[in-house]
Amino acid sequence: MIGRPTAVALIAAGVVLTATAMVLPWYSTAYAGGVEVVVRAWGTEVVNKPGDWPAGDLSPWYGLPVAVTAALLVAGIWVNRAALAGAAAQLGALGITAALVVSDRGHAIEQQGDFALGFGLVFLVIGTLTALVGAISVQREAA
C-alpha cells in the first residue's frame, strides 16, 4: 500500500509530465513537397507551407480537455474523488488523442507521406499512468 505522501508525489509527477506534454509535439507528418505538419496540444504548425495549401489547417485545442483533467488531479489532493475523476477523464482524453494519431498516421500513408510520434505523446502516456496510480492511492487512503 502506498502512503499518502507518495500518492500525492505521484499525482504531482503526473501533472508535471502532462504539462510538459502540452508544449512538446504530439506527432509530426511529412508530405510530398517538403510540407510537414507538427501537431501540439495547442494547435498545428505547418512547416514549408506551399501557397495553395488549403485554409483551415489549424487543429482544435486538443490540450483543453487534458488541462481540465490535470486541474482535477491537483484538486484531488484536497477534494475527495476529484483525483480519481481527473485520472479517469485523462485516460479518456489520452484515448481520443491516440485515435487522432492513428487517423493522422493513416492519412499520411495514404498521401504518400511519413509519420513520426512526438515526445509529447510519450510524456502524456507516462504522465497519465503515473497520475492514475497516485489518484487510486489517494482514494484508497481516504476510504
For each residue, the residues with C-beta under 8 A, 3 or more apart:
1: 137 140
2: 6 7 10 133 137
3: 6 7 141
4: 7 8 137 138 141
5: 8 9
6: 2 3 9 10 134 137
7: 2 3 4 10 11 133 134 135 137 138 141
8: 4 5 11 12 77 134 138
9: 5 6 12 13 134
10: 2 6 7 13 14 130 131 133 134 137
11: 7 8 14 15 73 74 76 77 83 131 134 135 138
12: 8 9 15 16 134
13: 9 10 16 17 127 130 131 134
14: 10 11 17 18 73 87 127 128 129 130 131 132 134
15: 11 12 18 19 70 73 74 127 131
16: 12 13 19 20 127
17: 13 14 20 21 123 124 126 127 130 131
18: 14 15 21 22 66 69 70 73 90 123 124 127 128 131
19: 15 16 22 23 70
20: 16 17 23 24 120 123 127
21: 17 18 24 26 41 66 120 121 122 123 124 127
22: 18 19 40 41 42 63 66 67 120
23: 19 20 40 41 120
24: 20 21 40 118 119 120 123
25: 28 38 39 40 118 119 120
26: 21 39 40 41 62 97 101 117 118 120 121 124
27: 38 39 101 104 105 115 116 117 118 121
28: 25 36 37 38 39 115 116 118
29: 36 37 39 104 105 107 108 113 114 115 116
30: 34 35 36 37 108 113 114 115 116
31: 35 36 37 108 111 112 113
32: 35 111 112 113
33: 48 50
34: 30 48
35: 30 31 32 46 47 48 49 50 53
36: 28 29 30 31 46 47 48
37: 28 29 30 31 44 45 46 47 57
38: 25 27 28 44 45 46 47 118
39: 25 26 27 28 29 44 59 62 100 104 118
40: 22 23 24 25 26 43 44 45 63 120
41: 21 22 23 26 61 62 63 66 120
42: 22 61 62 63
43: 40 58 59 61
44: 37 38 39 40 57 58 59
45: 37 38 40
46: 35 36 37 38 49 53 57
47: 35 36 37 38
48: 33 34 35 36
49: 35 46 53 57
50: 33 35 53
51:
52:
53: 35 46 49 50 57
54: 57
55:
56:
57: 37 44 46 49 53 54
58: 43 44
59: 39 43 44 62
60: 64
61: 41 42 43 64
62: 26 39 41 42 59 65 66 96 97 100
63: 22 40 41 42 66 67
64: 60 61 67 68
65: 62 68 69 89 92 93 96
66: 18 21 22 41 62 63 69 70 90 93 94 97 124
67: 22 63 64 70 71
68: 64 65 71 72 89
69: 18 65 66 72 73 86 87 89 90 93
70: 15 18 19 66 67 73 74 86 90 131
71: 67 68 74 75 86
72: 68 69 75 76 82 83 85 86 89
73: 11 14 15 18 69 70 76 82 83 86 87 90 131 134 135
74: 11 15 70 71 77 86
75: 71 72 78 79 82 83 86
76: 11 72 73 79 81 82 83 84 85 86 87 135 138
77: 8 11 74 83 138
78: 75 82
79: 75 76 82
80: 139 142
81: 76 84 85 139
82: 72 73 75 76 78 79 85 86
83: 11 72 73 75 76 77 86 87 131 134 135 138 139
84: 76 81 87 88 135 136 138 139
85: 72 76 81 82 88 89
86: 69 70 71 72 73 74 75 76 82 83 89 90 131 135
87: 14 69 73 76 83 84 90 91 128 131 132 134 135 136
88: 84 85 91 92
89: 65 68 69 72 85 86 92 93
90: 18 66 69 70 73 86 87 93 94 128 131 132
91: 87 88 94 95 128 132
92: 65 88 89 95 96
93: 65 66 69 89 90 96 97
94: 66 90 91 97 98 124 125 128
95: 91 92 98 99
96: 62 65 92 93 99 100
97: 26 62 66 93 94 100 101 121 124
98: 94 95 101 102 121
99: 95 96 102 103
100: 39 62 96 97 103 104
101: 26 27 97 98 104 105 117 121
102: 98 99 105 106
103: 99 100 106 107
104: 27 29 39 100 101 107 108 115
105: 27 29 101 102 108 109 115
106: 102 103 109 110
107: 29 103 104 110 111
108: 29 30 31 104 105 111 113 114 115
109: 105 106 112 113 115
110: 106 107
111: 31 32 107 108
112: 31 32 109
113: 29 30 31 32 108 109
114: 29 30 108
115: 27 28 29 30 104 105 108 109
116: 27 28 29 30
117: 26 27 101 121 122
118: 24 25 26 27 28 38 39 121 122
119: 24 25 122 123
120: 20 21 22 23 24 25 26 40 41 123 124
121: 21 26 27 97 98 101 117 118 124 125
122: 21 117 118 119 125 126
123: 17 18 20 21 24 119 120 126 127
124: 17 18 21 26 66 94 97 120 121 127 128
125: 94 121 122 128 129
126: 17 122 123 129 130
127: 13 14 15 16 17 18 20 21 123 124 130 131
128: 14 18 87 90 91 94 124 125 131 132
129: 14 125 126 132 133
130: 10 13 14 17 126 127 133 134
131: 10 11 13 14 15 17 18 70 73 83 86 87 90 127 128 134 135
132: 14 87 90 91 128 129 135 136
133: 2 7 10 129 130 136 137
134: 6 7 8 9 10 11 12 13 14 73 83 87 130 131 137 138
135: 7 11 73 76 83 84 86 87 131 132 138 139
136: 84 87 132 133 139 140
137: 1 2 4 6 7 10 133 134 140 141
138: 4 7 8 11 76 77 83 84 134 135 141 142
139: 80 81 83 84 135 136 142 143
140: 1 136 137 143
141: 3 4 7 137 138
142: 80 138 139
143: 139 140
